[in-house]
Amino acid sequence: MNKTSGQAQVGSNANGEGGGVRGWWRNRFRRGLVLLAGAALGAAVAGHGFVAQRTLFAVRRGPGVTAVWRLSDFAPGLRDTRGDTEVYVLAGAKPGGTVLVLGGIHANEPAGYVAAVVLVENAMMAAGRLIVIPTTNASGFTAGDPQEASPPAFSLPTASGPRWFRYGGRGTAVTDQWPDPDVYLHHPSGQTLSGSQTRNMNRAFPGRADGNFTERCAWAVTELVRREQVDLVIDLHEASPEYPVINTIVAHERAMPLAVSVAMALELRGIKIGLEASPLNLRGLSHRELGDHTPALAVLMETANAAEGRIRGRTTPELIVTGQDKMYVRAARAGRLFVSYDEQGHPLEQERVRRHLAGVEEFLKAWAEENPARPVVAARYPEQAVIEKEGLGRYLRRS
Amino acid sequence: MIHEVVVIAYRLIVLAVLVAVVRAALSKENGGSLQVMAVVLTIPLVLRLLMIK
C-alpha cells in the first residue's frame, strides 16, 4: 500500500484502491480503525450514562433525625457494596416502641421510597423510635429492568426547584448478582420460583449471612429488626394496576388485628383500602418471613403504579408522576382492573404517596393505642390536607 | 466465592469474543457491512467486559 506524506491524497495501492479520500477509506484496516474509534466513543457515552445511574438521590437529614446508621452495620458483608444504604433513626424524647418503615425494596415502585424520604425529611417523634430506610434495595436503583424502557429518573416540583429521584428496577442489579439460575430455591423454605426471582429482595427474606447478594441484603434488614427489637415493620410497595392486590394492606396473621384497626381508620378518613392475609405458601416476602422469623409484626402496603403495568403506553417520567395512561382508562372501562381508573390517573404525590403516609400514620396511632407501654408517637407529621391540595412541594426541597 | 469465579470466567469469555470481533472489524477480508456489524457488537461487549451494564 502506498503511503502519503501527511495528505489524505493517496495513489493506487496493491489492493487496487483508488486515490483521494475515497481511496483512503477503502483501505479496510484503516476503515475498521475509524469505525472502532466511533464505537469506543459510543461505549464511553453509553457507559457514562449507566455509571451515572449508580449515584442515588440524596436524602436530607430532617429535624427529627437523631442518628444515621448503615445497613452494613447489621451485616458486615454488605460493607463497600452497592447493597449498603443509609438507615435513618427518628427517636422521640420519651421512650417507647420501634417502628421500621421500608421503602425501595422494589426500586421501580416510587410511592414507597418517596413516602420514606418525606418521613425522613419532615417527621419528628415525641415517643419511641421510627426507623426509615428509603432505599432498602440500593442496588436496584442502579439499573432499570431490561426491556422495560423505563426512564432512569423523574422529578417532583418544589418551591425551590425540581427534586430528582431515581427510578430503578425490581430486583438487585445484574452487575451485583449474576447469573440468574434456572430455578430460584428460597432459603430456608425450599420453595421454588422462576430463576429471575433470585434477585427479588421481596422473595429473599429472611435472607442469610452467607447467601447470595440479595439474600445478604434481606438478611441485614432481618438482623436490624432482631437487634433493634422492632415492634412493627411497614413495607411500602406499588404494583401494576391490573394486579388484584392494590390499595391494600397485606398483613401477617399476628399483625392482622392491628391492620384491621388501620383499615377501618383509613376508610373513616375516606381512603379506600383493602386487607389481605399474608399467604402461608408464598415464601420470601417481608410480611411473611419477618413475621415468622422475628418477634415483629409485619405488614405491607400497595398502591397502583401504571409505570410498571403490562398494558401501559409510552413509559415516561410524566407517567410515573401523574399515573395517567389512556390504555388503563380503556382497561377500566372494559372491567379489567381491580381499581378505578379514569383520565385523572393515580398521581404519585396527591394519591399514592399520600396514601402510604396516611397508612403509616394510622399504624403509629393504632400501635400506640394498643401498646401504651411501648408507644410510638409522632410530634410532627406531613399533613394529608396539604399534600392533597399542593402535592409534596412543601415537604421536599430541590435536589 | 463462586460468584467471583463465575464473573471472572464470564469476563474471559467476553474478552475472547471481543478480540474475535475486533479482528473481524479490522480484517481486510471482510466487506463494509461485516465491519460495521462487528464494530456495533463491540459496544455491548466493552460494557460487559467492564461490568458496567
Interface residues (C-beta under 8 A of the other chain):
Chain A: N15 R28 F29 R31 G32 L33 L35 L36 G38 A39 A40 G42 A43 A46 G47 F50 V51 A143 T175 Q177 W178 P179 N212 F213
Chain B: H3 V6 V7 Y10 V22 A25 L26 S27 K28 N30 G32 Q35 V36 A38 V39 V40 T42 I43 V46 L47 L50 M51 I52 K53
